[in-house]
Amino acid sequence: MTIVIIALQKKAELSDNMVDGFLNVHILKGKVRFTTPDGDIDANKNKMIAFHPGVCHSIRAKSNAVLLITNYNVEDRGLVL
């Protein structure tokens, strides 16, 4: 499991991100837009979004934002879903 807190300035973007494990993003402050192949999702403080392994996504700050990102790779534990 990897847990990271990241601060993004308005208009900063993490583009074309993809991870091997499950990814949870909890918005602690600010507003962000998630872009996925299935569409865009706007989220603000106290919202959380989860991604399955291998889902390509981008995160763009619509305001200054702080995110708590948790990545859990099930294959590292010998679990296969």
Rosetta blueprint (number, residue, H / E / L):
1 M L
2 T E
3 I E
4 V E
5 I E
6 I E
7 A E
8 L E
9 Q L
10 K L
11 K L
12 A L
13 E E
14 L E
15 S E
16 D E
17 N E
18 M L
19 V L
20 D L
21 G L
22 F E
23 L E
24 N E
25 V E
26 H E
27 I E
28 L E
29 K E
30 G L
31 K E
32 V E
33 R E
34 F E
35 T E
36 T E
37 P L
38 D L
39 G E
40 D E
41 I E
42 D E
43 A E
44 N E
45 K L
46 N L
47 K L
48 M E
49 I E
50 A E
51 F E
52 H L
53 P L
54 G L
55 V L
56 C L
57 H E
58 S E
59 I E
60 R E
61 A E
62 K L
63 S L
64 N L
65 A E
66 V E
67 L E
68 L E
69 I E
70 T E
71 N E
72 Y E
73 N L
74 V H
75 E H
76 D H
77 R H
78 G L
79 L L
80 V L
81 L L
